[in-house]
Amino acid sequence: MELLNCGSYERLKAAVHLVVGIGCAVCAGYSVACLTRRRNPHLFVNAVVYAAGTVWESNHVRHHWRAIGRHDEVAHHRRRA
């Protein structure tokens, strides 16, 4: 599948990771908000895990965004040659 190759469909890949990252951020925020009302240990674990997921996904978005820039730059140089 072309989708699995580096440099192809990078905008789509970045969008998918962005959506997942936003979902993680919402879940982390919800868990933190719940911690203010009740002190269940699993809420703290959830907040930490979802916060880590948010960071993880943001790194993937940055990776794909940089790949878009590299791919566009290579295409630009090929057109000029």
C-alpha positions in Angstrom: 0.0 0.0 0.0 1.3 3.4 -1.0 0.0 4.9 2.3 2.6 3.0 4.2 5.5 4.5 2.4 7.5 7.5 3.8 6.7 10.7 1.9 3.3 9.7 0.7 -0.1 10.8 2.2 1.8 12.7 4.9 -1.0 15.3 5.2 -3.5 12.4 5.9 -1.2 10.8 8.4 -0.7 14.1 10.2 -4.4 14.7 10.3 -5.1 11.2 11.7 -2.5 11.8 14.5 -3.9 15.2 15.1 -7.4 13.9 15.7 -6.1 11.1 18.0 -4.0 13.7 19.9 -7.1 16.0 20.3 -9.0 13.0 21.7 -6.2 12.2 24.1 -6.1 15.9 25.2 -9.9 15.9 25.9 -9.7 12.7 27.9 -6.7 14.0 29.9 -8.7 17.2 30.6 -11.7 15.2 31.6 -9.7 13.0 34.0 -8.1 16.0 35.6 -11.5 17.7 36.0 -12.8 14.5 37.7 -9.8 14.5 40.0 -11.0 17.8 41.5 -14.3 16.1 42.5 -13.2 12.7 43.5 -9.8 11.2 44.4 -10.0 7.8 42.7 -6.5 6.6 41.9 -7.5 5.4 38.4 -8.3 9.0 37.4 -4.8 10.1 38.1 -3.5 7.1 36.1 -5.9 8.0 33.2 -4.7 11.7 33.3 -1.1 10.7 33.1 -1.6 8.1 30.3 -3.8 10.5 28.2 -1.3 13.4 28.7 1.5 11.1 27.6 -0.6 10.1 24.6 -1.2 13.7 23.7 2.6 14.3 23.7 3.2 11.1 21.7 0.7 12.1 19.0 1.9 15.7 18.8 5.4 14.3 18.1 3.9 12.2 15.2 2.1 15.3 13.8 5.4 17.2 13.9 7.2 14.3 12.2 4.6 14.1 9.4 4.5 17.9 9.0 8.3 18.0 8.5 8.0 15.2 6.0 5.5 17.3 4.0 8.1 20.1 3.9 10.9 17.8 2.8 8.7 16.2 0.2 7.5 19.6 -1.2 11.1 20.9 -1.3 12.3 17.8 -3.2 9.4 18.2 -5.7 10.2 21.9 -6.1 13.9 21.2 -6.9 12.9 18.5 -9.4 10.6 20.9 -11.2 13.4 23.5 -11.4 16.0 21.0 -12.8 
